[in-house]
Amino acid sequence: MRFFSSIRTKFALTYFAVIAVVLILMNTYFLTESRDMIFDSKQMVVQNQALTIAQNLEELYVLTTENVPGVAENLDAARITYFVITDDAGNVLYPAEIFFEDESIFHERIQTALNGNDVFHSTFRSGSFSSSAFTPVISRGVIIGAVYVHNEDPDQGEVLLEMQGTLQTISIVIIAFSVVMVAFIIWSVMRRITSVLNAIKSVREGEYNYRINLSGNDELALLGDEFNSLTDRLRETDEIRRRFVADASHELKTPLASIRLLSDSILQSADMESETVQEFVSDIGVEAVRLARTTEKLMTLTRLDSDIPDENRSVDVREVVITTLRMLRPLAQSDGIILTPDLHEDLCIFATEDSVYQVVFNLVENAIKYNKPDGRVSVSLREEGNDVVLTVADTGVGVPEADLPYIFDRFYRVDKARSREAGGSGLGLSIVWTTVRELNGKVTAEHLADGGMSFQVRFARYYPRETNGG
């Protein structure tokens, strides 16, 4: 069963089946058509010969053994093997002696001719065409006898046999060539397929650096290129995963280490002043909040990566932005940051309130944390064509040009010391990018001419049924 299920066996059987059909048609159809064409030619020639002899006998009025031989011997019978003349009773008048292989069939066909019908019969046997024609002899409207013409043509038979031999030779050559071609094609294709299978096994075992090189421009070569692209993507994904795990471990380990150090200090110092204990406990609380915030963002990213479908609906972006700014206003006031919203109404997208909240919260929170003292954060919401565009701009220190392509990467921070001081984990913008992508939107970042950064998020506008006449 494994042999017949192999792709090489299926290919070989299919190829040989097609070749077999072609050879059978070539060795039967063409020979049959050639033979039938010769039969048609023979019928015309032999029947014309019989009709010519009958026309020469019409003037005799009555056919007898006395008058028929004289006429018959004067006929041009160079292309006739032999011919027979009978009277109206079917008696042979010429020649005097004749041998029939089947006399009963002869008399049956003579009788058919005496009834006024032409008869023709031709066969191909023993390498020769054997043709016979029977026709009546009619004088003054009365059938006075019949003529039988027989012709043997070995020359045409030899031509047909030579054609048959040539076709058989060609068939043998085709079969031999087909066997060689099938063997070569199967070897070539299976060698390349085996290379792909070996590559897949290597990648399955974790060798993401494995490369496959398939020459040519066919589908297998394209498959090899796609495989190499896949391994590159897997290697990048694995590197990202390793870096993510390392960064996540580091981000979780740092507050945990601080909490442990502070708690050990409290436990080991029995005579520690109450103010110091209160300060240490406060620091533990800060680290616990940072730990909880980092864990919450990691869980958010995990949920986004898991592609769990959300129950999207029509969301008024303006309402979500207002709610988010209300939540972040105390943080902005503590740093002297002014929030200036410019929000157009009736702008809906197809999403969930939580996903829109995540985008707005992380963008505005970043703008507040990395702003200059007494700075400003502008939040605008407007319509551009069929898009809803949310823009968050700040007056902060901005991002160096070299770091701009990486700001949406997980755990990426431009100034790590300042980020840790501000309580950043390097996950906020990554959450924004992942969420916007899940909503089929687009997020971009750019420098402002007077300093600071501007983040623009673009969503497809959603028109609820009650507002578009649906």
C-alpha positions as a Markdown table, in Angstrom:
| # | Residue | x | y | z |
|---|---|---|---|---|
| 1 | Met | 0.0 | 0.0 | 0.0 |
| 2 | Arg | 2.9 | 2.4 | 0.7 |
| 3 | Phe | 4.3 | 1.7 | -2.7 |
| 4 | Phe | 1.0 | 2.6 | -4.5 |
| 5 | Ser | 0.5 | 5.6 | -2.3 |
| 6 | Ser | 3.9 | 7.0 | -3.1 |
| 7 | Ile | 3.8 | 10.1 | -5.3 |
| 8 | Arg | 6.5 | 8.7 | -7.5 |
| 9 | Thr | 4.4 | 5.6 | -8.2 |
| 10 | Lys | 1.3 | 7.7 | -9.0 |
| 11 | Phe | 3.3 | 9.9 | -11.3 |
| 12 | Ala | 4.9 | 6.9 | -13.1 |
| 13 | Leu | 1.6 | 5.1 | -13.5 |
| 14 | Thr | -0.2 | 8.2 | -14.8 |
| 15 | Tyr | 2.6 | 8.9 | -17.2 |
| 16 | Phe | 2.8 | 5.4 | -18.6 |
| 17 | Ala | -1.0 | 5.2 | -18.8 |
| 18 | Val | -1.0 | 8.3 | -21.0 |
| 19 | Ile | 1.8 | 6.9 | -23.2 |
| 20 | Ala | 0.0 | 3.5 | -23.4 |
| 21 | Val | -3.2 | 5.2 | -24.7 |
| 22 | Val | -1.3 | 7.2 | -27.2 |
| 23 | Leu | 0.5 | 4.1 | -28.5 |
| 24 | Ile | -2.6 | 2.1 | -28.7 |
| 25 | Leu | -4.3 | 4.8 | -30.7 |
| 26 | Met | -1.3 | 5.1 | -32.9 |
| 27 | Asn | -1.0 | 1.4 | -33.6 |
| 28 | Thr | -4.8 | 0.8 | -34.1 |
| 29 | Tyr | -6.5 | 3.9 | -35.3 |
| 30 | Phe | -4.0 | 4.9 | -37.9 |
| 31 | Leu | -3.6 | 1.4 | -39.2 |
| 32 | Thr | -7.4 | 0.9 | -39.3 |
| 33 | Glu | -7.9 | 4.1 | -41.1 |
| 34 | Ser | -5.2 | 3.3 | -43.6 |
| 35 | Arg | -6.7 | -0.1 | -44.2 |
| 36 | Asp | -10.2 | 1.3 | -44.7 |
| 37 | Met | -8.8 | 3.9 | -47.2 |
| 38 | Ile | -7.3 | 1.1 | -49.2 |
| 39 | Phe | -10.6 | -0.9 | -49.0 |
| 40 | Asp | -12.4 | 2.1 | -50.4 |
| 41 | Ser | -9.9 | 2.5 | -53.2 |
| 42 | Lys | -10.1 | -1.2 | -54.0 |
| 43 | Gln | -13.9 | -1.1 | -54.1 |
| 44 | Met | -13.9 | 1.7 | -56.7 |
| 45 | Val | -11.2 | 0.0 | -58.9 |
| 46 | Val | -12.6 | -3.6 | -58.8 |
| 47 | Gln | -16.2 | -2.6 | -59.2 |
| 48 | Asn | -15.2 | -0.4 | -62.2 |
| 49 | Gln | -13.4 | -3.4 | -63.7 |
| 50 | Ala | -16.4 | -5.6 | -63.2 |
| 51 | Leu | -18.7 | -3.0 | -64.8 |
| 52 | Thr | -16.4 | -2.6 | -67.8 |
| 53 | Ile | -16.5 | -6.4 | -68.5 |
| 54 | Ala | -20.3 | -6.4 | -68.1 |
| 55 | Gln | -20.6 | -3.5 | -70.6 |
| 56 | Asn | -18.5 | -5.5 | -73.1 |
| 57 | Leu | -20.9 | -8.4 | -72.7 |
| 58 | Glu | -24.1 | -6.4 | -73.2 |
| 59 | Glu | -24.1 | -6.7 | -77.0 |
| 60 | Leu | -24.3 | -10.5 | -76.9 |
| 61 | Tyr | -27.9 | -10.5 | -75.8 |
| 62 | Val | -27.5 | -14.1 | -74.6 |
| 63 | Leu | -24.4 | -15.5 | -72.9 |
| 64 | Thr | -23.2 | -18.9 | -74.0 |
| 65 | Thr | -20.1 | -21.0 | -73.9 |
| 66 | Glu | -19.6 | -20.2 | -77.6 |
| 67 | Asn | -19.6 | -16.4 | -77.6 |
| 68 | Val | -18.4 | -15.5 | -74.1 |
| 69 | Pro | -14.8 | -16.8 | -74.4 |
| 70 | Gly | -14.1 | -14.8 | -77.5 |
| 71 | Val | -15.1 | -11.5 | -75.9 |
| 72 | Ala | -13.4 | -12.4 | -72.6 |
| 73 | Glu | -10.1 | -13.2 | -74.2 |
| 74 | Asn | -10.0 | -9.8 | -75.9 |
| 75 | Leu | -10.5 | -7.8 | -72.7 |
| 76 | Asp | -7.7 | -5.9 | -71.0 |
| 77 | Ala | -7.3 | -7.8 | -67.8 |
| 78 | Ala | -3.8 | -6.7 | -66.9 |
| 79 | Arg | -4.7 | -5.5 | -63.4 |
| 80 | Ile | -7.2 | -8.3 | -62.7 |
| 81 | Thr | -6.1 | -11.5 | -61.0 |
| 82 | Tyr | -8.9 | -13.4 | -62.6 |
| 83 | Phe | -12.6 | -12.9 | -63.5 |
| 84 | Val | -15.6 | -15.2 | -64.0 |
| 85 | Ile | -18.6 | -14.9 | -66.3 |
| 86 | Thr | -21.9 | -16.8 | -65.7 |
| 87 | Asp | -25.2 | -17.0 | -67.6 |
| 88 | Asp | -28.5 | -16.0 | -66.1 |
| 89 | Ala | -28.8 | -19.3 | -64.3 |
| 90 | Gly | -25.5 | -18.9 | -62.5 |
| 91 | Asn | -23.6 | -21.4 | -64.6 |
| 92 | Val | -19.9 | -20.6 | -65.2 |
| 93 | Leu | -19.2 | -19.8 | -68.8 |
| 94 | Tyr | -15.7 | -18.5 | -68.5 |
| 95 | Pro | -13.1 | -19.7 | -67.7 |
| 96 | Ala | -13.5 | -23.4 | -68.3 |
| 97 | Glu | -11.8 | -24.3 | -65.0 |
| 98 | Ile | -11.9 | -22.2 | -61.8 |
| 99 | Phe | -11.2 | -23.0 | -58.1 |
| 100 | Phe | -13.3 | -21.4 | -55.4 |
| 101 | Glu | -12.3 | -21.5 | -51.7 |
| 102 | Asp | -16.0 | -21.5 | -50.8 |
| 103 | Glu | -18.2 | -22.4 | -53.7 |
| 104 | Ser | -21.4 | -21.8 | -51.8 |
| 105 | Ile | -20.5 | -18.2 | -51.0 |
| 106 | Phe | -19.6 | -17.7 | -54.6 |
| 107 | His | -23.0 | -18.9 | -55.9 |
| 108 | Glu | -24.8 | -16.9 | -53.2 |
| 109 | Arg | -23.2 | -13.7 | -54.3 |
| 110 | Ile | -23.6 | -14.5 | -58.0 |
| 111 | Gln | -27.3 | -15.0 | -57.3 |
| 112 | Thr | -27.4 | -11.6 | -55.6 |
| 113 | Ala | -25.9 | -10.1 | -58.7 |
| 114 | Leu | -28.4 | -11.9 | -60.9 |
| 115 | Asn | -31.1 | -10.3 | -58.8 |
| 116 | Gly | -29.7 | -6.9 | -60.0 |
| 117 | Asn | -27.5 | -6.0 | -57.1 |
| 118 | Asp | -23.8 | -5.1 | -57.0 |
| 119 | Val | -21.7 | -7.0 | -54.4 |
| 120 | Phe | -18.2 | -6.1 | -53.1 |
| 121 | His | -16.1 | -7.8 | -50.6 |
| 122 | Ser | -12.5 | -7.2 | -49.5 |
| 123 | Thr | -10.2 | -8.6 | -46.9 |
| 124 | Phe | -6.6 | -8.2 | -45.7 |
| 125 | Arg | -4.9 | -11.4 | -44.9 |
| 126 | Ser | -1.5 | -13.0 | -45.2 |
| 127 | Gly | -0.1 | -9.6 | -46.1 |
| 128 | Ser | -2.3 | -9.1 | -49.2 |
| 129 | Phe | -5.5 | -7.3 | -50.0 |
| 130 | Ser | -8.1 | -9.7 | -51.5 |
| 131 | Ser | -11.0 | -7.9 | -53.3 |
| 132 | Ser | -14.0 | -9.3 | -55.1 |
| 133 | Ala | -16.8 | -7.6 | -57.0 |
| 134 | Phe | -20.0 | -9.1 | -58.5 |
| 135 | Thr | -22.2 | -7.2 | -60.9 |
| 136 | Pro | -25.1 | -8.1 | -63.3 |
| 137 | Val | -24.8 | -8.1 | -67.1 |
| 138 | Ile | -27.8 | -6.3 | -68.4 |
| 139 | Ser | -28.9 | -6.3 | -72.1 |
| 140 | Arg | -32.0 | -4.4 | -73.2 |
| 141 | Gly | -33.2 | -4.2 | -69.7 |
| 142 | Val | -32.8 | -8.0 | -69.0 |
| 143 | Ile | -30.2 | -9.6 | -66.8 |
| 144 | Ile | -28.5 | -12.1 | -69.0 |
| 145 | Gly | -25.7 | -13.1 | -66.6 |
| 146 | Ala | -23.2 | -11.9 | -64.0 |
| 147 | Val | -19.5 | -11.0 | -63.8 |
| 148 | Tyr | -17.2 | -11.8 | -60.9 |
| 149 | Val | -13.8 | -10.0 | -60.7 |
| 150 | His | -11.2 | -11.0 | -58.1 |
| 151 | Asn | -8.0 | -9.0 | -57.4 |
| 152 | Glu | -5.1 | -9.8 | -55.2 |
| 153 | Asp | -2.8 | -6.9 | -54.2 |
| 154 | Pro | 0.3 | -7.9 | -52.2 |
| 155 | Asp | 2.0 | -4.5 | -52.9 |
| 156 | Gln | -0.6 | -2.5 | -51.0 |
| 157 | Gly | -0.4 | -5.2 | -48.3 |
| 158 | Glu | 3.4 | -4.8 | -48.1 |
| 159 | Val | 3.0 | -1.0 | -47.7 |
| 160 | Leu | 0.5 | -1.5 | -44.8 |
| 161 | Leu | 2.8 | -4.1 | -43.2 |
| 162 | Glu | 5.8 | -1.7 | -43.5 |
| 163 | Met | 3.7 | 1.0 | -41.9 |
| 164 | Gln | 2.8 | -1.3 | -39.1 |
| 165 | Gly | 6.4 | -2.2 | -38.5 |
| 166 | Thr | 7.5 | 1.4 | -38.5 |
| 167 | Leu | 4.8 | 2.2 | -36.0 |
| 168 | Gln | 5.9 | -0.6 | -33.8 |
| 169 | Thr | 9.5 | 0.6 | -34.0 |
| 170 | Ile | 8.4 | 4.1 | -33.1 |
| 171 | Ser | 6.4 | 2.7 | -30.2 |
| 172 | Ile | 9.4 | 0.8 | -28.8 |
| 173 | Val | 11.6 | 3.9 | -29.1 |
| 174 | Ile | 8.9 | 6.0 | -27.3 |
| 175 | Ile | 8.6 | 3.4 | -24.6 |
| 176 | Ala | 12.3 | 3.3 | -24.0 |
| 177 | Phe | 12.5 | 7.1 | -24.1 |
| 178 | Ser | 9.6 | 7.4 | -21.7 |
| 179 | Val | 11.2 | 5.0 | -19.2 |
| 180 | Val | 14.4 | 7.1 | -19.2 |
| 181 | Met | 12.4 | 10.4 | -18.9 |
| 182 | Val | 10.2 | 9.1 | -16.1 |
| 183 | Ala | 13.2 | 7.8 | -14.2 |
| 184 | Phe | 15.0 | 11.1 | -14.7 |
| 185 | Ile | 12.0 | 13.3 | -13.8 |
| 186 | Ile | 11.2 | 11.1 | -10.7 |
| 187 | Trp | 14.8 | 11.2 | -9.6 |
| 188 | Ser | 15.1 | 15.0 | -10.1 |
| 189 | Val | 11.7 | 15.8 | -8.5 |
| 190 | Met | 12.1 | 13.4 | -5.6 |
| 191 | Arg | 15.6 | 14.5 | -4.9 |
| 192 | Arg | 14.3 | 18.1 | -4.5 |
| 193 | Ile | 11.3 | 17.0 | -2.5 |
| 194 | Thr | 13.5 | 15.0 | -0.2 |
| 195 | Ser | 15.6 | 18.1 | 0.3 |
| 196 | Val | 12.5 | 20.0 | 1.4 |
| 197 | Leu | 11.5 | 17.1 | 3.7 |
| 198 | Asn | 14.9 | 17.0 | 5.3 |
| 199 | Ala | 14.8 | 20.8 | 5.7 |
| 200 | Ile | 11.4 | 20.6 | 7.4 |
| 201 | Lys | 12.7 | 17.9 | 9.8 |
| 202 | Ser | 15.7 | 20.1 | 10.7 |
| 203 | Val | 13.5 | 23.1 | 11.3 |
| 204 | Arg | 11.1 | 21.0 | 13.4 |
| 205 | Glu | 14.1 | 20.1 | 15.6 |
| 206 | Gly | 14.8 | 23.7 | 16.1 |
| 207 | Glu | 17.4 | 24.5 | 13.5 |
| 208 | Tyr | 15.9 | 27.8 | 12.3 |
| 209 | Asn | 19.2 | 28.7 | 10.6 |
| 210 | Tyr | 18.8 | 25.9 | 8.1 |
| 211 | Arg | 18.6 | 27.1 | 4.5 |
| 212 | Ile | 17.5 | 25.2 | 1.4 |
| 213 | Asn | 18.8 | 25.9 | -2.1 |
| 214 | Leu | 16.7 | 24.6 | -4.9 |
| 215 | Ser | 17.8 | 25.6 | -8.4 |
| 216 | Gly | 15.4 | 26.5 | -11.2 |
| 217 | Asn | 12.4 | 28.7 | -11.6 |
| 218 | Asp | 9.6 | 26.1 | -11.1 |
| 219 | Glu | 7.2 | 25.6 | -8.3 |
| 220 | Leu | 9.6 | 23.6 | -6.2 |
| 221 | Ala | 12.2 | 26.4 | -6.4 |
| 222 | Leu | 9.4 | 28.9 | -5.3 |
| 223 | Leu | 8.6 | 26.5 | -2.5 |
| 224 | Gly | 12.2 | 26.5 | -1.4 |
| 225 | Asp | 12.2 | 30.4 | -1.4 |
| 226 | Glu | 9.0 | 30.4 | 0.7 |
| 227 | Phe | 10.5 | 27.9 | 3.0 |
| 228 | Asn | 13.6 | 30.0 | 3.5 |
| 229 | Ser | 11.4 | 33.0 | 4.2 |
| 230 | Leu | 9.5 | 31.0 | 6.7 |
| 231 | Thr | 12.6 | 29.9 | 8.5 |
| 232 | Asp | 13.8 | 33.5 | 8.6 |
| 233 | Arg | 10.5 | 34.5 | 10.1 |
| 234 | Leu | 10.6 | 31.6 | 12.6 |
| 235 | Arg | 14.2 | 32.6 | 13.6 |
| 236 | Glu | 13.1 | 36.2 | 14.1 |
| 237 | Thr | 10.0 | 35.1 | 16.1 |
| 238 | Asp | 12.2 | 32.8 | 18.2 |
| 239 | Glu | 14.6 | 35.6 | 18.9 |
| 240 | Ile | 11.8 | 37.9 | 19.7 |
| 241 | Arg | 10.3 | 35.3 | 22.0 |
| 242 | Arg | 13.7 | 34.7 | 23.8 |
| 243 | Arg | 14.2 | 38.5 | 24.1 |
| 244 | Phe | 10.6 | 38.9 | 25.4 |
| 245 | Val | 11.0 | 36.2 | 28.0 |
| 246 | Ala | 14.3 | 37.6 | 29.1 |
| 247 | Asp | 13.0 | 41.1 | 29.3 |
| 248 | Ala | 9.8 | 40.0 | 31.0 |
| 249 | Ser | 11.8 | 38.1 | 33.5 |
| 250 | His | 14.0 | 41.1 | 34.1 |
| 251 | Glu | 11.0 | 43.4 | 34.5 |
| 252 | Leu | 9.3 | 41.1 | 37.0 |
| 253 | Lys | 12.5 | 40.3 | 38.8 |
| 254 | Thr | 13.5 | 43.9 | 39.5 |
| 255 | Pro | 10.5 | 44.9 | 41.6 |
| 256 | Leu | 10.5 | 41.5 | 43.2 |
| 257 | Ala | 14.1 | 41.9 | 44.2 |
| 258 | Ser | 13.4 | 45.4 | 45.6 |
| 259 | Ile | 10.4 | 44.1 | 47.6 |
| 260 | Arg | 12.5 | 41.2 | 49.0 |
| 261 | Leu | 15.4 | 43.5 | 49.8 |
| 262 | Leu | 13.2 | 46.0 | 51.6 |
| 263 | Ser | 11.2 | 43.4 | 53.5 |
| 264 | Asp | 14.5 | 41.6 | 54.6 |
| 265 | Ser | 15.8 | 45.0 | 55.8 |
| 266 | Ile | 12.7 | 45.5 | 57.9 |
| 267 | Leu | 12.8 | 41.9 | 59.3 |
| 268 | Gln | 16.5 | 42.0 | 60.1 |
| 269 | Ser | 16.5 | 45.4 | 61.8 |
| 270 | Ala | 14.5 | 45.1 | 65.0 |
| 271 | Asp | 15.4 | 48.6 | 66.2 |
| 272 | Met | 14.6 | 50.4 | 62.8 |
| 273 | Glu | 13.0 | 53.7 | 63.3 |
| 274 | Ser | 9.3 | 53.9 | 62.5 |
| 275 | Glu | 9.8 | 56.6 | 59.8 |
| 276 | Thr | 12.3 | 54.3 | 58.0 |
| 277 | Val | 10.0 | 51.4 | 58.3 |
| 278 | Gln | 7.2 | 53.5 | 56.9 |
| 279 | Glu | 9.4 | 54.6 | 54.1 |
| 280 | Phe | 10.4 | 51.1 | 53.2 |
| 281 | Val | 6.8 | 49.9 | 53.3 |
| 282 | Ser | 5.9 | 52.8 | 51.0 |
| 283 | Asp | 8.7 | 51.7 | 48.6 |
| 284 | Ile | 7.4 | 48.2 | 48.8 |
| 285 | Gly | 4.0 | 49.5 | 47.8 |
| 286 | Val | 5.4 | 51.4 | 44.8 |
| 287 | Glu | 7.3 | 48.3 | 43.6 |
| 288 | Ala | 4.1 | 46.2 | 44.1 |
| 289 | Val | 2.2 | 48.7 | 41.9 |
| 290 | Arg | 4.9 | 48.6 | 39.3 |
| 291 | Leu | 4.8 | 44.7 | 39.4 |
| 292 | Ala | 1.0 | 44.7 | 39.1 |
| 293 | Arg | 1.1 | 47.2 | 36.2 |
| 294 | Thr | 3.8 | 45.2 | 34.3 |
| 295 | Thr | 1.9 | 41.9 | 34.9 |
| 296 | Glu | -1.4 | 43.5 | 33.7 |
| 297 | Lys | 0.3 | 44.7 | 30.5 |
| 298 | Leu | 1.9 | 41.4 | 29.9 |
| 299 | Met | -1.6 | 39.8 | 30.3 |
| 300 | Thr | -3.0 | 42.3 | 27.8 |
| 301 | Leu | -0.3 | 41.4 | 25.3 |
| 302 | Thr | -0.9 | 37.7 | 25.8 |
| 303 | Arg | -4.6 | 38.2 | 25.2 |
| 304 | Leu | -3.9 | 40.2 | 22.0 |
| 305 | Asp | -1.4 | 37.5 | 20.8 |
| 306 | Ser | -3.8 | 34.7 | 21.4 |
| 307 | Asp | -6.2 | 36.1 | 18.7 |
| 308 | Ile | -9.2 | 35.6 | 21.0 |
| 309 | Pro | -12.1 | 37.1 | 19.1 |
| 310 | Asp | -13.7 | 40.1 | 20.7 |
| 311 | Glu | -17.3 | 41.1 | 20.4 |
| 312 | Asn | -16.8 | 44.2 | 18.4 |
| 313 | Arg | -19.6 | 46.7 | 18.0 |
| 314 | Ser | -20.0 | 50.4 | 17.2 |
| 315 | Val | -17.9 | 52.5 | 19.6 |
| 316 | Asp | -18.1 | 56.3 | 19.9 |
| 317 | Val | -14.4 | 57.1 | 20.0 |
| 318 | Arg | -15.1 | 60.6 | 21.5 |
| 319 | Glu | -16.8 | 59.2 | 24.5 |
| 320 | Val | -13.9 | 56.8 | 25.2 |
| 321 | Val | -11.3 | 59.6 | 24.8 |
| 322 | Ile | -13.3 | 61.8 | 27.3 |
| 323 | Thr | -13.4 | 59.0 | 29.8 |
| 324 | Thr | -9.7 | 58.2 | 29.4 |
| 325 | Leu | -8.7 | 61.8 | 29.8 |
| 326 | Arg | -10.8 | 62.1 | 33.0 |
| 327 | Met | -8.9 | 59.1 | 34.4 |
| 328 | Leu | -5.4 | 60.6 | 33.5 |
| 329 | Arg | -6.1 | 64.2 | 34.5 |
| 330 | Pro | -4.9 | 63.7 | 38.1 |
| 331 | Leu | -1.6 | 62.3 | 36.8 |
| 332 | Ala | -1.2 | 65.2 | 34.4 |
| 333 | Gln | -2.0 | 67.8 | 37.1 |
| 334 | Ser | 0.6 | 66.2 | 39.4 |
| 335 | Asp | 3.3 | 67.0 | 36.8 |
| 336 | Gly | 1.8 | 70.3 | 35.7 |
| 337 | Ile | 0.9 | 68.9 | 32.3 |
| 338 | Ile | -2.0 | 70.6 | 30.5 |
| 339 | Leu | -4.4 | 68.3 | 28.5 |
| 340 | Thr | -6.0 | 70.0 | 25.5 |
| 341 | Pro | -8.6 | 67.9 | 23.7 |
| 342 | Asp | -10.1 | 68.8 | 20.3 |
| 343 | Leu | -12.7 | 66.1 | 19.7 |
| 344 | His | -15.2 | 66.0 | 16.8 |
| 345 | Glu | -18.5 | 64.3 | 17.4 |
| 346 | Asp | -20.2 | 61.3 | 15.9 |
| 347 | Leu | -17.1 | 59.4 | 14.9 |
| 348 | Cys | -17.6 | 55.6 | 15.5 |
| 349 | Ile | -15.4 | 52.6 | 14.7 |
| 350 | Phe | -16.1 | 48.9 | 14.8 |
| 351 | Ala | -14.2 | 47.7 | 18.0 |
| 352 | Thr | -14.7 | 47.3 | 21.7 |
| 353 | Glu | -14.5 | 50.1 | 24.3 |
| 354 | Asp | -11.7 | 48.3 | 26.1 |
| 355 | Ser | -9.5 | 48.1 | 23.0 |
| 356 | Val | -10.0 | 51.8 | 22.2 |
| 357 | Tyr | -9.4 | 52.6 | 25.9 |
| 358 | Gln | -6.1 | 50.7 | 25.8 |
| 359 | Val | -4.9 | 52.7 | 22.7 |
| 360 | Val | -5.9 | 56.1 | 24.1 |
| 361 | Phe | -4.7 | 55.4 | 27.7 |
| 362 | Asn | -1.2 | 54.2 | 26.7 |
| 363 | Leu | -0.6 | 57.0 | 24.2 |
| 364 | Val | -1.8 | 59.8 | 26.6 |
| 365 | Glu | 0.0 | 58.2 | 29.6 |
| 366 | Asn | 3.3 | 58.1 | 27.7 |
| 367 | Ala | 2.8 | 61.7 | 26.5 |
| 368 | Ile | 2.4 | 62.7 | 30.2 |
| 369 | Lys | 5.2 | 60.7 | 31.7 |
| 370 | Tyr | 7.8 | 61.7 | 29.1 |
| 371 | Asn | 6.8 | 65.3 | 28.8 |
| 372 | Lys | 8.7 | 68.4 | 30.1 |
| 373 | Pro | 7.6 | 70.1 | 33.3 |
| 374 | Asp | 4.6 | 72.3 | 32.7 |
| 375 | Gly | 4.2 | 70.8 | 29.2 |
| 376 | Arg | 1.2 | 70.2 | 27.1 |
| 377 | Val | -0.5 | 67.1 | 25.6 |
| 378 | Ser | -2.9 | 67.7 | 22.7 |
| 379 | Val | -5.5 | 65.1 | 21.8 |
| 380 | Ser | -7.4 | 65.6 | 18.6 |
| 381 | Leu | -10.1 | 63.4 | 17.0 |
| 382 | Arg | -11.2 | 64.2 | 13.5 |
| 383 | Glu | -12.6 | 62.7 | 10.3 |
| 384 | Glu | -10.5 | 62.3 | 7.1 |
| 385 | Gly | -12.4 | 60.8 | 4.3 |
| 386 | Asn | -13.7 | 57.4 | 5.5 |
| 387 | Asp | -11.2 | 57.3 | 8.4 |
| 388 | Val | -11.3 | 58.3 | 12.0 |
| 389 | Val | -7.9 | 59.9 | 13.0 |
| 390 | Leu | -6.8 | 60.1 | 16.6 |
| 391 | Thr | -3.7 | 62.3 | 17.2 |
| 392 | Val | -1.8 | 62.6 | 20.5 |
| 393 | Ala | 1.0 | 65.2 | 20.5 |
| 394 | Asp | 3.2 | 66.3 | 23.4 |
| 395 | Thr | 5.9 | 68.8 | 24.1 |
| 396 | Gly | 8.4 | 66.3 | 25.5 |
| 397 | Val | 12.0 | 65.6 | 24.7 |
| 398 | Gly | 11.0 | 63.4 | 21.8 |
| 399 | Val | 12.7 | 60.2 | 20.5 |
| 400 | Pro | 16.1 | 60.1 | 18.7 |
| 401 | Glu | 15.8 | 59.3 | 15.0 |
| 402 | Ala | 17.8 | 56.1 | 15.4 |
| 403 | Asp | 15.3 | 54.8 | 18.0 |
| 404 | Leu | 12.1 | 55.8 | 16.1 |
| 405 | Pro | 11.7 | 52.5 | 14.2 |
| 406 | Tyr | 11.8 | 50.4 | 17.4 |
| 407 | Ile | 9.6 | 52.3 | 19.8 |
| 408 | Phe | 6.7 | 49.9 | 19.2 |
| 409 | Asp | 8.9 | 46.9 | 20.1 |
| 410 | Arg | 8.1 | 45.2 | 23.4 |
| 411 | Phe | 10.3 | 46.4 | 26.4 |
| 412 | Tyr | 12.0 | 48.9 | 24.1 |
| 413 | Arg | 12.9 | 52.1 | 26.0 |
| 414 | Val | 14.8 | 55.0 | 24.7 |
| 415 | Asp | 16.1 | 56.1 | 28.1 |
| 416 | Lys | 16.0 | 53.1 | 30.4 |
| 417 | Ala | 16.9 | 55.1 | 33.5 |
| 418 | Arg | 14.2 | 57.7 | 33.0 |
| 419 | Ser | 11.7 | 55.0 | 32.0 |
| 420 | Arg | 12.2 | 53.2 | 35.2 |
| 421 | Glu | 12.0 | 56.4 | 37.2 |
| 422 | Ala | 8.7 | 57.2 | 35.4 |
| 423 | Gly | 7.4 | 53.7 | 36.1 |
| 424 | Gly | 7.5 | 52.7 | 32.4 |
| 425 | Ser | 7.8 | 49.1 | 31.4 |
| 426 | Gly | 8.3 | 49.5 | 27.7 |
| 427 | Leu | 5.0 | 47.7 | 26.9 |
| 428 | Gly | 2.6 | 50.6 | 26.4 |
| 429 | Leu | 3.4 | 51.4 | 22.8 |
| 430 | Ser | 3.6 | 47.7 | 22.0 |
| 431 | Ile | 0.1 | 47.3 | 23.3 |
| 432 | Val | -1.0 | 50.2 | 21.1 |
| 433 | Trp | 0.6 | 48.8 | 18.0 |
| 434 | Thr | -0.9 | 45.3 | 18.6 |
| 435 | Thr | -4.3 | 46.6 | 19.4 |
| 436 | Val | -4.5 | 48.9 | 16.4 |
| 437 | Arg | -3.3 | 46.1 | 14.1 |
| 438 | Glu | -6.0 | 43.8 | 15.5 |
| 439 | Leu | -8.6 | 46.5 | 14.6 |
| 440 | Asn | -7.2 | 46.7 | 11.0 |
| 441 | Gly | -5.9 | 50.2 | 11.8 |
| 442 | Lys | -2.6 | 52.0 | 11.4 |
| 443 | Val | -0.4 | 53.8 | 13.9 |
| 444 | Thr | 2.5 | 56.1 | 13.1 |
| 445 | Ala | 4.9 | 58.3 | 15.1 |
| 446 | Glu | 6.8 | 61.4 | 14.0 |
| 447 | His | 8.9 | 64.2 | 15.4 |
| 448 | Leu | 7.3 | 67.7 | 15.8 |
| 449 | Ala | 9.1 | 70.7 | 14.5 |
| 450 | Asp | 9.2 | 72.4 | 17.9 |
| 451 | Gly | 10.1 | 69.3 | 19.8 |
| 452 | Gly | 8.1 | 66.5 | 21.2 |
| 453 | Met | 6.3 | 63.6 | 19.5 |
| 454 | Ser | 3.1 | 63.1 | 17.6 |
| 455 | Phe | 1.4 | 59.7 | 17.4 |
| 456 | Gln | -1.4 | 59.3 | 14.9 |
| 457 | Val | -3.8 | 56.4 | 14.9 |
| 458 | Arg | -6.1 | 55.8 | 11.9 |
| 459 | Phe | -9.2 | 53.6 | 11.9 |
| 460 | Ala | -11.8 | 52.9 | 9.3 |
| 461 | Arg | -15.0 | 54.8 | 10.2 |
| 462 | Tyr | -18.0 | 52.7 | 11.1 |
| 463 | Tyr | -21.5 | 53.8 | 10.2 |
| 464 | Pro | -24.2 | 52.4 | 12.4 |
| 465 | Arg | -27.4 | 51.3 | 10.6 |
| 466 | Glu | -29.6 | 53.9 | 12.3 |
| 467 | Thr | -27.4 | 56.7 | 10.9 |
| 468 | Asn | -27.1 | 55.6 | 7.3 |
| 469 | Gly | -30.8 | 54.8 | 6.6 |
| 470 | Gly | -30.2 | 51.0 | 7.0 |
